[in-house]
């Protein structure tokens, strides 16, 4: 019994020791974690089991001016780390500003797709949009996916990321069908960020577990389906697409359609030309169903546009429990209802 107890204590101590070492190494930039191998023979290969690998400018310093030399050294470093690495890789981030979308990235993604990556971040800062290889769509353990300057063309066999909870797409290109399938085939998706995209203009969002939605770009329509849990929404329309010209006679206005599937919205930011979009198709005095849990509202309004003014008033009348209000207008950067001289229209409220 005593021997068993001692064995359990020793085992527990070893586990705690390993956990402490892992925490120390994980908190260091990759280059410093690798340098710990010179501390002693026991530390020589500690870094090769790191579950989180981050390759960025701070963690991989390359002192050279020639871009070819920089690229070759960076590729060599990543190849070396992946070759020596043992154990699972749960987080992989590649965001080095001197790396373009080269074929070497294809190899690394293929290698990682055979493992247990839960968080994948790829930011290509130079060159054209990097076309993701088909192996990217086989990451079935993914929980968080973040892509910058990428071209997405999922294969026909792609059925979504079934474990994905957070999706961040910035400066990306994909077609309409691929975008809709990507969102609808991620059943656990809770956070969706879209910034500066092309290839699709209809933001059809079908995501029953979505809680956070942040979008900024040029689009023609926003269409929510089965988004009853969506609580935080920030939308910036970067160009006036003239959505009012596409409204058929007798159709429901954008304002009513937008809020129809947002019963639990708590925070809303309306940026750039999106209030103009909401005003298309007619503005009611109040929404048919008030936003009773919405407590924060930020809107950018053009007071020289009567449709936008009416849309802003409709929002205010439809939020009985509003606690915080931000108004961005052309005559002042930030104002409140009480101080803005332009807001005499509020007397109608």
C-alpha positions in Angstrom: 0.0 0.0 0.0 2.8 2.4 0.9 4.6 1.6 -2.3 1.5 2.3 -4.4 1.0 5.6 -2.6 4.6 6.6 -3.3 4.1 5.6 -7.0 1.0 7.8 -7.2 2.7 10.7 -5.6 5.7 10.4 -7.9 3.4 10.1 -10.9 1.4 13.2 -9.8 4.6 15.2 -9.4 5.9 14.2 -12.8 2.6 15.3 -14.4 2.7 18.6 -12.5 6.4 19.1 -13.5 5.6 18.5 -17.2 2.6 20.8 -17.0 4.8 23.6 -15.6 7.4 23.1 -18.2 4.8 23.1 -21.0 3.4 26.4 -19.6 6.8 28.0 -19.6 7.6 27.0 -23.1 4.2 27.9 -24.4 4.5 31.4 -23.0 7.8 32.0 -24.9 8.2 33.1 -28.6 9.1 30.0 -30.6 12.7 31.0 -31.2 13.2 31.3 -27.4 11.5 28.0 -26.7 13.9 26.3 -29.1 16.8 28.0 -27.4 15.9 26.3 -24.1 17.4 23.1 -25.7 20.9 24.4 -24.7 20.0 24.6 -20.9 20.7 21.0 -20.2 20.3 17.5 -21.7 16.9 17.2 -20.1 15.7 20.4 -21.8 17.2 19.5 -25.2 14.0 18.1 -26.8 11.3 19.7 -24.5 10.3 22.2 -27.2 9.5 19.5 -29.8 6.3 18.6 -27.9 4.9 22.1 -27.9 1.2 21.9 -28.8 1.1 25.5 -30.0 3.2 26.6 -32.9 3.3 30.3 -33.9 5.4 31.6 -36.8 5.3 35.3 -37.0 7.7 38.2 -37.2 8.2 38.4 -33.4 8.9 34.6 -33.1 10.9 34.1 -36.2 13.5 36.9 -36.7 15.4 36.8 -40.0 18.1 39.4 -40.5 18.4 39.8 -44.3 17.4 42.2 -47.0 17.0 39.9 -50.0 13.5 38.6 -50.2 14.6 35.3 -51.6 17.0 34.7 -48.7 14.3 35.6 -46.2 11.8 33.3 -47.9 14.2 30.4 -48.0 15.3 30.8 -44.4 11.7 31.1 -43.2 10.7 27.9 -45.1 13.7 26.1 -43.7 12.8 27.1 -40.1 9.2 25.9 -40.4 10.2 22.7 -42.1 12.8 22.0 -39.4 10.3 22.6 -36.6 7.6 20.4 -38.2 10.1 17.6 -38.9 11.4 17.4 -35.3 8.0 18.0 -33.7 6.4 15.0 -31.8 3.0 14.8 -30.3 -0.2 16.7 -31.2 -0.3 20.2 -32.6 -3.5 21.9 -31.3 -2.8 25.5 -32.5 -0.9 26.6 -35.6 -0.5 30.2 -36.6 1.5 31.4 -39.7 1.5 35.2 -40.0 5.0 36.3 -41.1 4.9 39.4 -43.2 7.7 38.3 -45.4 6.0 35.1 -46.5 3.9 34.9 -49.7 1.5 32.1 -50.6 4.0 29.7 -51.8 3.7 26.0 -52.5 5.5 25.2 -49.2 2.3 26.3 -47.4 0.4 23.6 -49.2 2.8 21.0 -47.8 2.5 22.3 -44.2 -1.3 22.3 -44.4 -1.3 18.8 -45.7 0.9 17.7 -42.8 -1.3 19.4 -40.3 -4.5 18.0 -41.8 -3.4 14.6 -40.6 -3.3 15.7 -37.0 -5.5 17.2 -34.3 -5.3 20.9 -35.0 -8.1 22.8 -33.2 -7.0 26.4 -34.1 -5.6 27.4 -37.4 -4.6 30.9 -38.4 -3.1 31.7 -41.8 -2.3 35.3 -42.8 -0.7 35.9 -46.1 0.5 39.5 -46.2 2.2 39.6 -49.6 1.2 38.7 -53.1 -2.1 37.5 -54.6 -4.8 35.7 -52.8 -3.4 32.3 -51.7 -5.6 29.4 -52.9 -6.1 27.0 -50.1 -5.3 23.4 -51.0 -8.1 20.7 -50.8 -6.4 19.3 -47.6 -7.5 22.4 -45.7 -11.1 21.3 -45.8 -10.3 18.0 -44.1 -9.5 19.6 -40.7 -12.4 18.0 -38.8 -11.2 18.9 -35.3 -11.1 22.7 -36.0 -12.7 25.0 -33.4 -11.3 28.3 -34.7 -10.3 29.2 -38.3 -8.8 32.5 -39.3 -7.8 33.3 -42.8 -6.4 36.5 -44.4 -5.8 37.1 -48.1 -6.9 33.6 -49.2 -8.9 32.2 -52.1 -11.4 29.5 -50.9 -12.7 26.9 -53.3 -13.9 23.9 -51.3 -14.2 20.6 -53.1 -17.6 19.1 -53.8 -17.0 16.6 -51.1 -16.7 19.2 -48.4 -19.4 18.9 -45.8 -18.4 21.7 -43.5 -16.4 21.9 -40.3 -18.6 20.1 -37.8 -16.7 21.3 -34.7 -16.0 24.9 -35.8 -17.2 27.6 -33.3 -15.3 30.6 -34.6 -14.7 31.7 -38.2 -12.8 34.8 -39.2 -12.4 35.6 -42.9 -10.7 38.8 -44.0 -9.6 39.9 -47.5 -10.9 36.6 -49.0 -12.5 35.4 -52.2 -15.1 32.7 -52.6 -18.2 32.3 -54.6 -21.8 32.6 -53.4 -22.6 29.0 -53.0 -19.3 28.2 -51.3 -20.0 30.9 -48.7 -23.5 29.8 -47.9 -22.4 26.2 -47.6 -19.5 27.1 -45.4 -21.7 28.9 -42.9 -24.7 26.5 -42.9 -22.5 23.4 -42.7 -20.8 24.5 -39.5 -23.6 23.6 -37.0 -21.7 24.7 -33.9 -20.6 28.1 -35.3 -20.9 30.9 -32.6 -18.7 33.7 -34.0 -18.5 34.9 -37.6 -16.3 37.7 -38.8 -16.2 38.9 -42.5 -14.1 41.8 -43.7 -13.3 42.9 -47.2 -14.5 40.0 -49.2 -15.4 39.4 -52.9 -17.1 36.8 -55.0 -20.4 36.9 -53.2 -22.8 39.8 -52.4 -25.7 38.0 -50.6 -24.9 37.5 -46.9 -27.3 34.6 -46.3 -26.6 33.5 -42.7 -28.1 30.2 -41.5 -26.5 29.5 -38.1 -28.7 28.5 -35.2 -25.8 28.8 -32.6 -24.4 32.1 -33.9 -24.0 34.6 -31.1 -21.5 37.2 -32.6 -21.6 38.5 -36.2 -19.2 41.2 -37.4 -19.1 42.2 -41.1 -17.6 45.0 -43.1 -17.5 45.1 -46.9 -19.5 45.6 -50.1 -22.7 43.5 -50.4 -26.2 43.8 -51.6 -28.3 41.9 -49.1 -28.3 40.5 -45.6 -30.6 37.6 -44.9 -30.7 35.9 -41.5 -32.3 32.4 -41.1 -32.6 30.5 -37.9 -30.4 32.9 -35.9 -32.4 33.2 -32.8 -29.3 33.2 -30.5 -27.5 36.1 -32.3 -26.8 38.7 -29.7 -24.0 40.9 -30.9 -24.1 42.4 -34.5 -21.8 44.9 -36.1 -22.4 45.7 -39.8 -20.6 48.2 -42.0 -21.6 48.6 -45.7 -18.7 50.3 -47.4 -20.6 51.4 -50.5 -24.1 52.5 -51.2 -25.3 49.7 -53.4 -28.6 51.3 -54.2 -30.6 48.5 -52.6 -33.8 50.5 -52.7 -33.8 50.2 -56.5 -33.9 46.4 -56.1 -37.0 46.4 -54.0 -40.1 45.1 -55.7 -43.4 46.9 -55.2 -45.2 45.7 -52.0 -42.1 43.9 -50.6 -41.4 44.1 -46.9 -38.8 46.7 -46.2 -35.2 45.8 -45.2 -35.6 47.1 -41.7 -38.4 44.7 -40.8 -36.7 41.8 -42.6 -33.4 42.4 -40.9 -34.8 42.1 -37.4 -37.3 39.3 -38.1 -34.8 36.6 -37.0 -33.0 38.6 -34.3 -35.2 38.2 -31.2 -32.3 38.2 -28.8 -30.1 40.9 -30.1 -28.4 42.9 -27.3 -25.8 45.0 -29.1 -26.0 46.5 -32.6 -23.6 48.7 -34.5 -24.8 50.2 -37.8 -21.8 51.6 -39.7 -21.1 53.4 -43.0 -24.0 53.1 -45.5 -25.9 50.3 -43.7 -28.5 52.6 -42.3 -29.3 53.6 -45.9 -29.7 49.9 -46.7 -32.1 49.4 -43.7 -34.2 52.3 -44.9 -34.9 50.8 -48.3 -38.3 49.5 -49.0 -40.1 51.8 -46.5 -39.7 52.5 -42.8 -42.4 51.8 -40.2 -43.0 54.0 -37.2 -41.9 51.0 -35.0 -40.8 47.5 -35.6 -43.6 44.9 -35.4 -41.7 43.2 -32.6 -39.7 45.4 -30.3 -36.0 44.6 -29.5 -36.6 44.2 -25.8 -33.1 43.0 -24.9 -31.2 45.4 -27.0 -29.3 47.7 -24.6 -26.5 49.1 -26.8 -27.0 50.9 -30.2 -24.4 52.6 -32.3 -25.5 54.1 -35.6 -24.0 56.4 -38.3 -26.6 58.6 -39.7 -26.7 61.3 -42.4 -29.1 64.0 -41.2 -29.5 65.3 -44.7 -31.2 62.0 -45.7 -34.8 61.9 -44.4 -35.0 58.1 -45.0 -32.0 57.5 -42.7 -33.5 59.9 -40.1 -36.8 57.9 -40.1 -34.9 54.6 -39.9 -32.9 55.9 -36.9 -36.1 57.0 -35.2 -37.7 53.7 -35.9 -34.8 51.9 -34.2 -35.0 54.2 -31.1 -38.7 53.7 -30.8 -38.3 49.9 -31.0 -35.7 49.6 -28.3 -37.6 50.2 -25.0 -34.7 49.0 -22.8 -31.9 50.9 -24.5 -29.1 51.9 -22.1 -26.3 53.1 -24.3 -26.5 55.1 -27.5 -23.8 56.2 -29.9 -24.5 58.5 -32.8 -21.9 59.2 -35.5 -22.9 62.1 -37.8 -21.3 64.2 -40.5 -21.2 67.3 -38.4 -19.6 65.8 -35.2 -17.6 62.6 -34.6 -19.5 61.4 -31.6 -22.5 62.9 -29.8 -25.4 62.1 -27.6 -29.1 62.8 -27.8 -28.7 65.6 -25.2 -25.8 67.4 -26.8 -26.1 67.0 -30.6 -27.4 70.2 -32.1 -28.3 68.4 -35.3 -30.7 66.1 -33.4 -33.7 68.3 -33.1 -35.5 65.6 -35.0 -35.5 63.7 -31.8 -38.4 65.8 -30.7 -40.5 63.5 -32.8 -39.5 60.5 -30.7 
